[in-house]
Amino acid sequence: MTPLLAIRNLQAEIGGRKILNGLDLTVNAGEIHAIMGPNGAGKSTLSYVLAGKPGYEITGGEILFKGEDLLEMSPDERAAKGVFLAFQYPLEIPGVATITFLRTALNAQRRKRGEEELSSPDLLKRVREIAKKLGIDPEMLRRPLNVGFSGGEKKRNETLQMALLEPLLCVLDETDSGLDIDALKVVANGVNQLRASDRGMIVITHYQRLLDYIVPDVVHVLSAGRIVRTGDKELALELEATGYAQYQNEAA
Amino acid sequence: MNAEIRPSRTRAELGLVDVYNTSRQGLPGGSETAAVRAAAFNHFVLAGLPHARIESWKYTDLRRLMRDAKPLAARPDETAIERARDAGAVLAGLGFRRLAIVDGSFVPELSDLADLEGGVFVRSMAEALALDEPLLSQGLGPMVPADDPALVLNTALAGDGVVITVSPDVTIERPIHLAFINTSATPAAMVTRSLIVAGRGARAAFIETHEGRDRSDYQVNTALQLVVGDEARIDHVKITREGDAAIHVATLLANIGARASFNQLGFTVGGAVVRNQLFVRLAGEGTVANLRGLSLLADLQHADNTLVVEHAAAGCQSREIFKAVVDDAARAVFQGKITVRQQAQKTDAKMMSRALLLSDEAEADGKPELEIFADDVQCGHGATTGALDEQLKFYLMARGIPARQAEALLVQAFAAEVVEAIEHEGIRDALMDATLGWLGRRG
């Protein structure tokens, strides 16, 4: 069976500096993979390269998404195919109402997939249902995207987008950063509801804490741009106890 | 060497002398008006067209941009009037009271003059000048440089326009739409002058639209004098959608009384060369003025918004925000000057200009100035120029929005800050639609 995501020997640079250095990773549909690692290991770079952020140069390797070459696709094409990156720092866009953004994004994806666009009332209904589950004030939907939102509100908004767009691969970049424990539970709960047999997730985090709430099937340690160890969820607990020092030495 | 140093006359300057000499007999007005015109034209003859070494015209070198002078447009014939039937279509369906000025002449048969509200009077400028009323010179106030080259040419050559008087405490529910349209297929100049006097406590909205044919190199010099009484509430919107070869020079002279409210917006989307100059004097205490501009420019367009706001009385608040979206090799200019007179204590003035450049060849020039003679004031200005934020664009694209649509959404958001400040929903929607239309042109 073709894996949902297959990354082979991926090499990526930014500004001439090598960040990813022979990364291999396979994620099957239905699996949740956690990627942990010290600061500077390349965790965020991996998430940006998956989403197609400009500025990164791929100098080697490949990324296949459902067997297709992901690196050949523009960011919007990747999104329409089902790749979703929940940003560590969601951006603020003054002048664009959240609901307008959601409608534009969903319908752009549907158009690209040759599906019928969703009417405004239908969309609003769906968005409201999701917002309710995530404890998002419907009034927030009328406000400019993320402008003046707290850290927790921004992460909830990312989760709302993910639930609405129903991607096949969710990449969660440091979703726990800037969240207090209550907000973390709400967001994790939202993510867990998206667990599905046809959907894979990559949860990128520095801390084990998030993995108490979003329990992974596989845990990887990323260091100096490649996966240096793979285990089950017990590995996360071990890392919490021992820290990353040994992997940093290994990589060096 | 005792030779007199005179700049050599350009073809356009010589042409303007010809135009004045051949037209002046036919221009409306008695002997007093003729004398005002002659004095104004004399100013022009001495100074010539403005050029880059004149500070207030630094970025809009008319001597270079205006290659020749055009004869004054003839009064519109039946064909022209027929062509002008849809003048100001951008505001169609909003139920405004349209006053049509076709090829520089007021055309009653295209104007809605029925059932004017009591206390509202509308005349053509030509009619008023024929009675030799001193409308070209009265009450201009000290803030207008008497030798401003655009204004002196306007004074010398203005053939028509409208004169509107709103009596004290009269509220006009239906906005008045001054629809200027240029139908001429042959090169021509349209010089119009209008006057609006709003009495104490009057409330009204005036919308100007200026439009014309593409590929017709006509020239427009239009001026509006606005006298706003104490406690009046006046909105003024100017929509400039001239043809793609036109030169459009517009002057707004506004004198605002005490405890009044004045909202002004200039929306510029058409014309090869556009100069909007605004001279706004807050003459009475406690007045609030909002002055805004939005220019959407492409190809080789050049649009200059030059603003002079004079706080001449205490306790007035003014907000100036001017934005430009500049694509291709177009150029946006903003010059803004706030002067606070010594007696204008407790002035609160903030000016902001922002330009969004969509191509490497696009250019924006900004020159904000504050001139403060009072000691207890709050004044500030800011200016930014930049490209679309690539991070924001990536965020939108990462959610499935294609590049062009993501850019359009960001431009729309940039424009919305100016447009959404308009109170009238119909005008707001018309301008947002015009913005979307402009964006649609980019594909």
Contacts between the chains, C-beta under 8 A, distances in Angstrom:
chain1	res1	chain2	res2	distance
A	51	B	394	7.9
A	51	B	398	4.9
A	52	B	397	7.6
A	52	B	398	7.3
A	53	B	394	5.4
A	53	B	398	7.7
A	54	B	390	6.7
A	54	B	394	6.6
A	74	B	397	6.9
A	74	B	402	7.7
A	74	B	403	7.0
A	75	B	394	6.3
A	75	B	397	3.9
A	75	B	398	5.0
A	76	B	397	4.6
A	76	B	398	7.8
A	76	B	399	8.0
A	76	B	400	5.2
A	76	B	401	5.9
A	76	B	402	4.8
A	76	B	403	7.0
A	76	B	406	7.7
A	78	B	398	7.8
A	79	B	397	7.3
A	79	B	398	6.0
A	79	B	399	5.7
A	79	B	400	3.6
A	80	B	400	5.1
A	84	B	398	8.0
A	85	B	398	5.6
A	87	B	395	7.0
A	87	B	398	7.9
A	90	B	395	7.5
A	91	B	391	6.0
A	91	B	392	5.5
A	91	B	395	4.5
A	93	B	392	5.7
A	93	B	395	7.4
A	93	B	396	7.6
A	93	B	410	7.4
A	93	B	413	6.3
A	94	B	413	6.3
A	94	B	417	7.5
A	95	B	412	7.1
A	95	B	413	2.8
A	95	B	414	6.5
A	95	B	416	4.6
A	95	B	417	6.0
A	96	B	409	5.9
A	96	B	410	7.7
A	96	B	412	7.6
A	96	B	413	4.8
A	100	B	409	8.0
A	101	B	396	7.5
A	101	B	399	7.5
A	101	B	409	7.7
A	104	B	401	5.7
A	104	B	405	7.0
A	104	B	409	6.4
A	105	B	396	7.5
A	105	B	399	3.9
A	105	B	400	5.1
A	105	B	401	5.6
A	106	B	400	7.6
A	108	B	399	8.0
A	108	B	400	4.8
A	108	B	401	4.9
A	108	B	402	6.3
A	108	B	405	6.4
A	109	B	399	8.0
A	109	B	400	3.8
A	112	B	400	7.0
A	112	B	402	7.9
A	144	B	413	7.8
A	161	B	399	6.5
A	165	B	399	7.0
A	165	B	400	7.1
